[in-house]
Amino acid sequence: MPKTHQLQIQITVFENENELSKQDLFLLNEARKASERAYAPYSNFWVGAAIELQNGEVIWGSNQENAAYPSGLCAERTAIFSASVRFPNEIIKTIAIAAKPKGSNDFIAISPCGSCRQVMSEYENKQEKPIRMIMEGADKSIYILTSIADLLPLKFAKESLNL
């Protein structure tokens, strides 16, 4: 007889950015600034990411597109890979992401793609500490997750390889 398991995730929803801590608002604004560095001539969808490391450094990333799709890369991965190169043993505390259509001043609700979720999950596993995530939500709300595991509860990890 099959069994049913229920998975739960936890997302804290703030009505607007004014409810955030100063540090969380700072990091979200850094992600918004990073979106201005996107190279997105095909999608016209500008995404920025900002990572806060344990040592206090903030690393930016933005989506970088390419006519030879899928050769481009998302903002979350450019930020994580850059942080890993610059500070290979540093703990990633929080990642904030923000997106807007080209030419707009309004940021829209966004959630990471599957590839970014997998990469963030890998780094969370690598550091053996959760990575917080801050995202723009619907109607100017802000979502905060305490762990990437909330975005990818049935993740593929090194344990899946049976090594």
N, C-alpha and C positions, 0 to 999 in steps of 0.2 A: 504494500500500500504506500503510495507516495506521501511525503510529508511536505507541508508548506512552511517556509521560513519567511518572516517579514524583516526586511532591511529598513533601517531608519537613518536619516541624515539630519544634521542640525544646521540650520541657517539662521543667523540673527539678522533681522531686518530693521533697519533704521529708516524712519520716515523721510529724512533728508540728510544732507551732508552736515548740517549744523549740529546734529546729534552725535557726530563722531568725535573721538578724542583728537587732540591736536596732532598727534603723530599719525593717526590713520588718515586724517584729512590731508596732511602734508603728503603722505605717500600716494594717496589717490590723485592729488593735484600733480604730483610728479609723473604719474602714468598718463594723465591728460596732456601734460607738456610733451611727453615722449611720443604721443600719437601724432604730433606735428612733424615728426621726423620719419613718418611712414613713407614708403615708396609703394604707392598703390594705384598705378595708372589704369589698371584693368577693373578692379572691383570698386574703386573710389570709396573704399571702406578703410578708414584710418584707425589703427589700433595701437595703443601704447601700453607698456607694462613697466612697472617700477618694482624693484626688489629691495627690501631692507635686509641687510646682512647683520649678523650678531655684532660685528665690529663697528656698526653704525654707518657703513658705506651704503649708498643707494645706487643701484645699477639700472639703467634704462634699457628698454628694448622696444622695437616697433616692427610692424609687419613689413616685409620686403618681398615684393612680387616679382615675377619673371614671366616673360611671354612664353617660355617653355615650361608651362605649368606641368607638374607641381614643384618646380625648382625653387620656388620662393619659400619663405619661412614666416611663421607667426611671431607676434610680439613677445608672447610668453617664452617661447623657446629661444629667441635671440637674447632676451634678458638672462635667462637661466644659463645658457651656454657661455655668455660673456662673463657672468659672475663666476662660473666654474673655472674659466681660464684665468681670470684676474685673481681670484681668491679660492683656490682649489679645496681648501680644508675648512672654509668658513661656513657656518650654519646660516641657511636661509630662514629668516624669521617670518617674513610676510611678503606676499606678492599682491600688487594692486593692478587691475586692468581697466582700461577705459577705451571706448570706441565711439566714433561719430562718422557720419557720411562726409565726404569731401565738401568743403565750403560751408559746412554747418558749424554753428557754435554750440549746438546741443548734443550732449553725450547721450547715448542710448543704452538700453539694457543689453548686456553681453555675458556670455558664458564661454569658457574655453572649448575649443574643438577637441575631438577624441585624441588626436596625436599629442596635443599639449597636455591634456589630462594624464596621459601615459608617461610623458617625460617628467612632469611635475611629481607624479607618484614615484618614479624611479629615484628622483633626488630626495624625496621625503624618506624613502627606504634607505638610501645611502647614508643620510645623516642621522637616521634613527630618531628623528624628532619631527613633529608635525610642522607643516607650513601653513600659516594662516593665509586666507585669500580675501581680498576686498574687491567687490565688483559693483558696477553700476546696475541698479535694478530698474524695474518699471516705475514710471511716474516719479522720477527723481529720487526714489528710494535707494538705499545702499545695502548690499548683502555682505555679510561677513561669515566665512566658514572657518572653523578652527583647525581643519585638516583637509588636505587634498583627498584623503580617503572618503570624505563626504561627496566628492564629485565622481569618484570611481570606486564604488564599494566592492565590485567583483573584478579586481585588477589582475593584470598579468604581471607577474614578478619573477625574480630569479628562482623562487621556489617552484614555479610552474614548469621550469625546465628540467626538473628532477636531476639536478647536478649533484 
